[in-house]
C-alpha cells in the first residue's frame, strides 16, 4: 500500500523483528565540565527493528535526548557506535529525520516552504519538490493552510508541519524528541493518534523519546526504560497491544503495565 497513487512516503509498514534497523552498540557519552568528566550514557545497547515504533522512557537526566542526538548524527559517542542498516553513523543523513520538542520552524517561511526546505537542501528539482510537498500537505491534512506562516497555526498544527518537514525527504528512520510535551492534554492525544495513523500508513521506523509513561505505552511496540546518572538501559518492555485506539487505555493489562513502568521511572 502506498500513501498516494504513484508515490510512497517511505515503504509499506512492516515490523520484522529479525531485521535490526537501528543498532546502538555499547554506547557511552561523557562531557567535560571543568576538570571533571560527566557521564551522560554508560554502555547502552539496544536494537530497533525495521518498522517498529520504539520509545525511550525515563526521567529527566537519564540521557534519552543525548542518545537520540547520537542516533541522528548530531553528536558522537565517547565509546561504542550506532549503526543504521549496518552503516556506522558518523553524522546527519537523509536516512534519518529529526523532530524536536520545540517546533524549530522557520518563522518567515510558509507551511509549504517549511516542508520543502529539506528537499531544497537535497537539490531536488523544483517540479518534484512541489509534488512531494503537495503529497505531504495531504497526509498532514494541511492543504488549506499551505500559505500560512507558523505564527498563524496552533501548536498541534506547527508540530505536524515539523513532522512533515522531517518526512518529506523520505527517511527510513524518524526520530522524535518529546514532540508533544509542550501541547495541552487534548491536543497531545490528538497528535498521538495522528502519529499512530502516520506510522500505519508509512514504512518508517520510529524512535521516540518521552518521559510520559502512558504515552510510551499507548504508542510503542517496545519500550526501553532508562535509568539516570549515568544513563543506562534498566529494562526492555514489549507492549502487548496490536492496533491502538482509546479503548486500550482501559485495558487491565494497560493499567497494570502503566503502574509497573511508573514505579521503574520514579
N, C-alpha and C positions, 0 to 999 in steps of 0.2 A: 504494500500500500504506500502511495506517495502522498505528500501533503497536498499537492495540486497536480492536475494532469500535466504531464510532460516535465515535471520538475520535482525533485525530492529535497526537502530540507533535512539533512543528514540521511540516514538509511532507515528502513523499517525497523521498529524496535524489536530487539531480540536479546533476551538475557541468556547468556551462555556462560555458566559458572566455570567451564573448562578453559575459557579464553580470558586470561587476565589482560584488561585494557590498560590499567594503571598499576604499577608495582612500586611501592615505597619500600626500599631495601635498607634496613638498619640505618635510618637517617637520624643524625644528631645535628643540632644547631646551637651554637653559643655565640654570645655577643660580648664585646669588650666594654666594660664600664670602669673607666679609670684604670687601675691596676688589676681589676678583677675580670674574670670571665663568667658571665651569667649564662647558665644552660637553659635554653627555651625548649629544646627537644632532646630526648635521650633514647637512642636505639629504637626508633619507631619503625615497625614493619607492618605492612598491610597490603591488601590487594583489592582492586575494584574490577569486577568482571565486566565484559562487554555488555552494554545495555542496562547496567544496574543504576539505581539511584541510591547512593550511599551517603549517610550523614555522619559527620564528625561531631560528637556531642560532648560537652564538658563545660565547666565553669570558666569564667574569665581567667586568663593567665595560664591555661593549660597548653598553649601552643597551637591551637586549631588553625588560626589565621596564618601563623608562620608556616605551618605545613602546607596550607593551600597555596601560599605565595611561592613556595618551593616547587610544588607541582606545576604552577603556572609559569615557572621560569623567571619570576620576578625577584627571587632570592636564591642563594646557593647554600647547600648543606655544608656543615663543617666536616661531617663524615657521612658515608653512605651515598646512595644515589636514588633517583626516581627515574623510572622508565615508562614510556608510553608507547604501546605497540612494539616493545622491545628496544626502542631507541632511548638512550640516556638523555634526560632533559638538561640542557645547558643554557637555556634562555627561553623567552617567549616564542610561541609559534602559532601558526594559523590552525593547528590541530586542536588548540585549546582556547576556549572563550571564557572570559572572566567577568563576573558581575559583583560589584561591591555593595556594602550596606548603603553608603551614600550613592546617590544616583549617578554622579560623575558625568552628567550630560553637558554638552557644550551649550551654554545658555543663548548664544547668538545663532544657533542652527535650529532649523525646524525639526519636527519629529522625523520626517523622511530623510532630512540631511544628516541627522544623528545616526540613523540606522545605516545610512550609506557610507559613513566615514571609513570603516574598516575595508570596504570594497574599493574605496579611492586609494587607500594606502597600498592595497594589493594590486593597484593599477588594472583593475577590471575595466574593460571597455564600457563606455557610458550606456549604450543600449542594454547591455546585460545587467549593469548596476540598477538601472531603472526597473527592469523586470524583477530582479531579486527583491528590491525594496517594496515593490507592489505586492509581491507574494508574502513578505514578512508583515506588511501592514494588515493584510487579510488574516493571517494567522493570529495576530495580536488584537484583532478587532479594533484597529485604529485608523481605518481608511478615512473616516470623516475628520480626523484630527491631523492629517499628514502635514499641513502647513502651519500648525500651531507651534509656538515656542514652548520650551519646558515650563516656564513660569505660568503658563495658561492651563497646565494639566494638574490633575490630582496626584497625590503621592503614588497611588497604585498604578496610574497610567504612566507616570515617569519611570517606575521600575519596569513596567512592561516594555517601554522603549529601550531601557538599558539591556534587558534580556534579548530583545530583538536585535540590537546592535551587536551583541556577542554572538548570536546565532547566524547572522547574515552571511559571514564567511564560511558557513557550514563546518564548524569544528566537530571533531569526533567526541570531544570531552567538554562539558560545560561545568565551570567552577563557580560556585555561589558562596559568597562570604556574608552570612547573616542578611540575606537580601530583603527580608520582610520585617526586620527588627524595629524599624522606625515607623511602621504603619500601625494604625489603630486596629483593634481586635477584629472588627467586621471586614475591613479591607484586607487584613492579613489572611483571614480564612479564604476570602475570595481569591487571593493571589496564590495560596497553597493549591486550591482546586485548579486554577489556571496552569500552574506548573505541572501538576499531575496530567492534565489534559495534553499539555505540550509534550511531555515526556512520552505519553502513549502514542502520540502522532508522529514522533521522530525517532531516530535511532541513536540519539545522543546518550552517552554515558554521563551521568551527573554525579558530582561530588560536592556536597553542600555542608557548610559549617553552620551550626546552630547551638545555642545554649538552652533552647526550649525543648523539654522532654516530649511534650505532646506533639509538637511539630515534627520532631525526628521520627516518632512512631507513626504518625499519620502519612508521612511522605515516603519513607525509605523502605528498601528491601532489606537493608542491613545497616547496623549502627556500630560504629567504633566509639566506645566510651573512653575518653582520655582523662587521665589524672594529672594534676598540676605539679609544677616546681620540682624537677623539670617535667615537661610533657611526655607522657608515656601512654601506650595503649593498655588500659586497665581491663577492658572486656570487649568481646565481639558478640553482638546480639543479632540473630537472624529474625526478622519481623515476619510473623506467621499469617500475614493477610495477603490476599490477592488484589483484585481491583478495589480501589478505595472510594468511599463515599461517607457521608456524615454518620451513617449508622455504625460504622466501625468504631466511632468514639464511644459508643455504648456497649460494645462487645466486652464481656467479662475478661477475656484474655488481654484486651487493650488496657483495661483499667488495672489489671494485675501487673502487666509489664510496665505501665506508667509509674506505678508506685515503686516497683523494683528499681527502675532506672533513676527515679528521683532520689532514692537512697544512695545510689552509686555516685551521683554527681554532687551530692550535698557537701 
